[in-house]
Amino acid sequence: MTAWRVRAHLRALGVAALLGPLPALAAPAGGDVGKVSGLPVPRFVSLKTDRVNLREGPSKDNRTAWVFQRAGLPVEIVAEFETWRRIRDAEGTEGWVLHSLLSGRRTALVSPWTKGDAAPMPLYERADERAEVVARLQPNVIVNVKQCTGAWCRVTAAQAGGRDLDGYIRQEWLWGVYPNERVE
């Protein structure tokens, strides 16, 4: 297991904080490419619909192990086989889904490793911790990723009333983008 996968796994389990600060690691540059899609593996994508069956193997004949019910949820593709993609969610659960149920739209979860009565994460007006806080996002909120610099991500989040929040959040507070990853 590569170092960046270890870090992502520890963050997903919520134990990274117990180990203290970990070095900033990025997804492998020029790493593996999926033999079916030709796209990088691993990579983050999102669920297209609010009902996605997670199967034990790459076939409809395999048992459904879980049903995701949250459109837009970020997941990580870790393998490909024909029209199937092996995915992992923020909790580390893995299984197979049809590729047609996945979207290339980048989303992220705000600090899903945070448990209990954790303080909401600030969303800033610009990529600077001295900037005005435009909102505070609860853990597990799904945000749309517009751009990431490697340290900050510009995101939007839906709010009641129909007007999306738009701002910047520390990239390390998100699950759905790799540490130091640049998203255009």
DATACOR-V770628 format. One record per backbone hydrogen bond with DSSP energy under -0.5 kcal/mol. NH is the residue of the N-H (numbers start at 0). CO is the residue of the C=O. If there is no record, write none. Layout:
NH | CO
NH | CO
This chain:
5 | 1
6 | 2
7 | 3
8 | 4
9 | 5
10 | 6
11 | 7
12 | 8
13 | 9
13 | 10
14 | 9
15 | 9
17 | 14
18 | 14
18 | 15
19 | 15
19 | 16
30 | 27
33 | 38
37 | 33
40 | 31
41 | 76
42 | 76
44 | 74
45 | 102
46 | 72
47 | 100
48 | 100
51 | 67
53 | 65
54 | 52
54 | 95
55 | 62
58 | 56
61 | 58
64 | 53
64 | 62
65 | 53
67 | 51
71 | 46
72 | 69
74 | 44
75 | 87
76 | 42
76 | 74
77 | 75
77 | 85
78 | 85
80 | 83
83 | 80
84 | 96
85 | 78
86 | 84
86 | 94
87 | 75
88 | 92
91 | 88
94 | 86
95 | 54
96 | 84
98 | 82
100 | 97
101 | 98
102 | 45
106 | 104
107 | 142
108 | 174
109 | 140
110 | 108
110 | 172
113 | 110
117 | 115
120 | 136
122 | 134
123 | 121
123 | 167
124 | 131
127 | 125
130 | 127
133 | 122
133 | 131
134 | 122
136 | 120
139 | 109
140 | 137
142 | 107
143 | 155
144 | 105
144 | 142
145 | 143
145 | 153
146 | 153
147 | 182
148 | 151
149 | 151
152 | 168
153 | 146
154 | 152
154 | 166
155 | 143
156 | 164
161 | 158
163 | 161
164 | 156
166 | 154
167 | 123
168 | 152
170 | 150
172 | 169
173 | 170
174 | 108
175 | 173
175 | 176
179 | 149
180 | 177
182 | 147
